[in-house]
Every structure is written in C-alpha cells, then in structure tokens.
C-alpha cells in the first residue's frame, strides 16, 4: 500500500463521503460490473477511494458531461483503449463482457434479492426520474415494471456485447441489457456460468464482507457506507404486487438462488 494524505470523494445524490488514506498497488486492474440497485454505489465510492482519480474510467469529467450518470459504452471504450496502461478501475452499469477491455482484471459484482432490487429501482424512478406511484401500479397490473428491465441481473451477466464491432457498440450494449431477452434458458445458463468467472461475488445483504475477499487479493478499500438509497415512501406494494414482480423476474430469481448457494458454500474469507 502507498500512503497518501486524506482525500474525499462523494456521490452527488447521496452526500456520502469516503476518505482515501491509502492507494492500492495491486498490478491487476479492477472491473466493477455495477448492477443497478444492488448496493453498488456504496462499493463504487469505496473502490474509487482506493485509486487515483486519473486512473478511473469513466472519470469525473466524463460523468459530469453525462449529467452525473455513467456515459455510453462507446465513449468508455474509446477512453480505455487510449489510456489502457493507466486504467486501474473501470466501473459502471456495463455488461460483464466489457471487462474484456482490460487485461486480466479483478472482476467484482454484487447481486440482490430480485423482488427487493426491482422495488428499489421503481422507488428510485419516483425519486429521481419523475415517475408516479399511480402509473407504476397501473403498469404492474398489466405485467410491466415501468422503466425497469425484467431479469436485469441475468441480462448483465449473460451473453457478450461484441466489442469487435465498435461502430454500433452503443446499440449492441443497449439491446443486450434492455432488448428482447431471447432464449431465456440459454441466457440463464450463461449467467450462472458467469458466476464462476467473477473474482469477487457479493450479495447486497452481506456487502461488508466483500472487503475481506478484496483484502485477500491485496485490495484495501475504506468501509462501505450505504449510498443512493431509494427513499420514496409513495410506492405502496402489497403481496400481490410483489408476487407479480417475482413472476416477471424468474430468471433473476433462479440466478440469485444459485449465487446464494455458491456464497453459502464458501468460508467467510473465501467468499466471492
């Protein structure tokens, strides 16, 4: 580890600050596949605090130009290719296969119980994206989760974005994450297989334990603190609503159960 004076990074929506006191000197770059609403913002802030600002992609400038959001994959790809030797952390709402932009990266992903993940995303859309609880409940009655892709975790971990086709990489990436899911069982099988390739696999309810696995790999991060928590109390869902959400996300339910089994079969120090 390389000591350095304290520096602070914060998330504009959460007002959470993370103190950076040491920098990681691990040779391998990090790819954090940030699945939406899994507690990932807390981990992202801690990871950002463990490297220098210019070693992160997307960097603060790219994020600012995208309105505080992760920019399109085409811009990310362009910057990684140009700065590959200096990139220590690539993170964002990007498909798992985007890690191929890096050489032998440490791959990190966090999964969450699917129904609670979708509910959190729906509340986030009320809080930040102008959706209304009434419209969300009406859509649910029709089998639609407004602004939230079904089986999102399966989508992020299955298939391949096809980085060899940069001319239409944004469309390919969007289609993989939000388009028709295609052969459901093939996507599920691919996502389950991908679990074995993730160096640090975490569960949202055990987020603090990720630091143990990271430490074993030589990565030291500050303690994670909850950030970007969806707080909208306007959305009142009953058991029928929750069951409907579960039925719409059965691939994620199966994927999460598989992840829990694998997580439970490891010791605390080896979890991931």
N, C-alpha and C positions, 0 to 999 in steps of 0.2 A: 504494500500500500504506500501511497505517496501522500504525505500530509500536506494540507493546504488550509489557509485561513477560511473561516466560515463564509459561505455564500448562500443566498437563499433563492429558491425557485418557487413560484406559486402558480396555481391554476386560477384563471380569471373568474371562473364561476364559483369555485369552492372556497376561495380565500384561504386555502391551506398552504402553509409554507413548510418547506423541507430544508433542513440545514445540511449543507455539503461540507463535511470536515475532512474527508479522505477521498482520494480518487482511486479507482480500481486500475490495476496494472495487468489484468489478465490479457493474454495475447489474442484470444478469440473475440470477435465482435459479438454483439448481442442483437437478436431479433425478438422483439416482443410483439406477438400476434394478439393485439388488443381486441378481444371480443366485446362488443358493446354490452354495458350494464352487467358486468361480472365483478365489479370492484377494481377494474383495471386502472382507473385514473389514479387511485392511491398508489398502486405499484409503479405506474408510469412516472409519477413525481419522484419516487424514491430512486428509480433507475436513472432518471435524468440527473439527480443529485450526485451520482457516483461517477460521472464522466464530465469532461469539459464541454461547455456549450457548443463549441465549433465541431465537436465530434458526434453530434446528434443530427439525425435526419428523420423527419423534417425538423429543421431548426426553427428558432423563434421567429425569424423573418418570414420563412415560408408559411408558418402557422398564422402569423399576423395578416399576411396577404390573402389567406383563405378564411378570413373572418374569425380566427381563433379555432378553426376546425382543421382536421387533417386534410392536406391537399390531395389532388388527384394522383393516382399511381404513376401516371406518365411523368409528372414533374419530379416525383420522388425518384423514379428510375433514372431520370436524366442526371440528377444530383448525385446519386450513389455511384453511377458509372464515372462521373467526373472526379469524385472525391473518395473513391473506394478505399484507398490506402489509409485514409484518416478517419473513416467512419467507425465509431465504437458502438453506437446504439442506433438501430433502425426500429422505430415503433409506430404503431398506428392501427386504424381499422382496415388492415390489409390482409388479404388471403394468405394462408400459411405458406403457399408456394413462392411468395415474394421473397422469402428468406434465401432463395437461390441467387439473389443479387449479391449476397455476401459469401465469403469463403469460410466454410466450416463454422457457422455461427452457433452460439449458445441460444437455443430456441426456448422461449417462455410463453406459456398460455395459461389462462385461468378459465375454468368452466363454472357455471352456476346452475342451480336447480331451475329447469326451463320455465315453469309457470311463474316463479318469482322474478326471473330475468325479464320475461315479457311484460309483466305488470310494471316493473320498474321502468322499462322502456316507454310504456304507454304514459306513465306519470311524467317522465322526462319530456315527452312531447307536449303535454299540457303545460308544463312549467316553462319550456323554452321555445317551443315551435308553434304555439298558438292553437293547438288542438283543444277541443272541448270534451268534457266528460260525456255529455249527451251524445255527441257524434260517435265517440268511441264505443259507447254501449249499444248504440244503434247498429254500428258495424259488426260488433260481436254477435249480435242476434242473426246476422247474415253470414257468419263464419269468416269475418275479416278482422284483422288486427291493424287498425289504421296506422300507417307509417312504420310498421314493424314487419320485417320479413319473417315468415314462418321458418322454423328449423334453422335459425341463423347460425348456431354453433356448428351444425353439420355442414352448412354451406361454407363456412370459413375454413374448415379443416379437410374438406374433400375436393377432389379434382385438382386441376392445375390451370393457373391463369394464362400460361403460354407466353413467357417473357421473350420468346423469339420473334414476336410479332408486335414491335413497339408502335407501329403506325396506328393501330386501333386498340392499344392496351387498355385505355380507359373503358371502352365498350365491353371488352372481354372480361375485365375485372368486375364491372357492374353486373354483367349478365351472370357471372358465377355466384355473386353474393345475393342478387335480387331477382334474377330472371327465373323462368320455369326450372324447377329443380331436376327434371328429367327422371331417370331411373332411380327411384327412391332407395331401393335396397343396395344398389351399386354405390350411391353416394354415402349411405350409412356405413357400408363395409369399408369404403375408402377412409372415412373419418375415423373409424375405430382403429384401423391400421395406422393412421397418422399419430394416434396417441403414443405409440411406441417410439416415435421419432422425435418427440418433444423432450428436451433435456430437463426442463422444469415445468411439470404439470401441476397446477394448483386448483383447489376448489375455493370458491368465494367464501365459504363459511370457515375455511382454515387458512385464510390469506396470510396470517402472520407466520405460518410455518414455512412459507416459501423462502424466507431469508435463511433458513437452516440449509436447504439444498443449495442455494446460491453461495453460501459460505463454503460449502464443501467443494464447490467449483472454483473457489478463490475470489468470489464476488462479494463484496461487503456493501450493503445498502442501509440507509437510515431506516428506522422503524416506519412501517406503513401506517398512514392515518387515513381514515375514511374521507373521501373527496367525491364531488359530483354526485351527491346522494339525491335521488329524486324525492321531493318532499310534498308533492301535490296531494292534498287530502280531499280533493274534489272527486276523485275517482273511487266510487264505492262498488266493489265487486262481491257478488255472493258466490256460493259454492257452485252454482250452475255456470256462472261466467268462467270460473277457474277451470271447471271440467271442460268447458268448450275450448279454452286456451290450450289445455293439455292435449285434447284430441287433435288440435291443429298442429301440434309440435311433437308428434310421436317419435320422429327420428331423433330429435334432441333428447327426448325422454330416454330412449334406448342408449344413446351415446353417453348421456350423463350417468346412467346406471353402470355402464361399462367402466367409465372413468372412476366412479366411486369404488368399484371392486378392485381396480388396479391400485388405487390410492390406499385402500384398506389393507392390501396385501404386502405393503412395504413398511419398514420401520420408519419412525419419525425422521430420522436423519437421512434416510434414503428416499423420502417422498419426493415425487416429481416424475 
